[in-house]
Amino acid sequence: MASKTIADYLASTLAQAGVERIWGVTGDSLNGLSDSLRRLGKISWSHTRHEETAAFAAGAEAAVTGKLAVCAGSCGPGNLHLINGLFDCQRNHVPVLAIAAHIPSSEIGLGYFQETHPQELFRECSHFVELVSNPKQFPRVLDRAIRTAIEQRGVAVIVLPGDIALEAVPEAKPGQVSYEVTASVPPAAQLDALAALLDGSKRVALLCGSGCAGAHDEVVALADTLGAPIVHALRGKEHVEWDNPFDVGMTGLIGFSSGYHALKSCDTLVMLGTDFPYRNFYPADAKVVQIDHHGAAIGKRVSVDLGLVGDVKATLAALQGRLARKTERHFLEAAR
């Protein structure tokens, strides 16, 4: 069935993007979307008792699956309740699209019943937030929102007035596009420089965060090659601790002494996909290497000697063949 309204287009595009459910609490301003989902029959509505729960649930789904998750709230207090959960999604770097339904577009700015300004309220907890004021905007706004949430791994918010959702869509159907995460790898020269630095180091420690998701085997292989203890931050625990003879525990305010001392006594620290915030837990005199998919994260918490922008899994796979295996294991054994 071809899309006819903005709500139809939204439902069809989300289905094409692999979305299986929308978490939320419906209301009058979401009626158009609710009806489109019912007629499409490909996306379920997962009703919650409070919109905050819906946002947290979407974040949990995105964290577990690694795929785009969606939540929605009706106008006024409905979508306002999403904000706490969306802050959690944004800080946890999970791809979530929030549909913030809005009052009738002709009433915006007139103090209408339950009027708020969602595009301002959600700005701090999102990478992208935009009000749809004309149906012609919507296809490109939706595409940009989805791509931003997936590529930047965070929250995108579309503020959609209920009457606009029922307007005719200017395009017949969603474009046949693919929404996939780009796995980038640093240039060969940077990988060579990193290999030279690691080959010349005697006490290497790895600090792993949530950016190591899906890279367990590559992280363990790197630790084995370097004879390096693996220390994990809280959000790296689920990705690297299991089935890992090189893991020496967590560091931080609720960490272990083994993790703390492994970092403090290393001569080279390799940060892998982590935004570990506690500066007093970093080593004072070690060289620091940071690998992160997001360039703005490099050097954010501590000064680095070498920063590489790239996906952790793909970067370590490209690095492995450039390294010489270290047979000296005294530092690793001491860290245990």
Secondary structure as UniProt FT lines:
FT   HELIX           6..16
FT   TURN            17..18
FT   STRAND          21..25
FT   HELIX           28..30
FT   HELIX           31..40
FT   STRAND          44..47
FT   HELIX           51..65
FT   STRAND          69..73
FT   TURN            75..76
FT   HELIX           77..80
FT   TURN            81..82
FT   HELIX           83..91
FT   TURN            92..93
FT   STRAND          96..102
FT   HELIX           105..107
FT   TURN            108..111
FT   TURN            113..114
FT   HELIX           118..121
FT   HELIX           123..125
FT   STRAND          128..131
FT   HELIX           135..137
FT   HELIX           138..151
FT   TURN            152..153
FT   STRAND          155..161
FT   HELIX           162..165
FT   HELIX           188..199
FT   STRAND          204..208
FT   HELIX           210..212
FT   TURN            213..214
FT   HELIX           216..226
FT   STRAND          230..232
FT   HELIX           234..236
FT   HELIX           237..240
FT   TURN            242..243
FT   TURN            245..246
FT   STRAND          247..250
FT   TURN            253..254
FT   HELIX           257..264
FT   STRAND          268..272
FT   HELIX           279..281
FT   STRAND          287..292
FT   HELIX           295..297
FT   TURN            298..299
FT   STRAND          306..309
FT   HELIX           312..320
FT   TURN            321..322
FT   HELIX           330..335
//
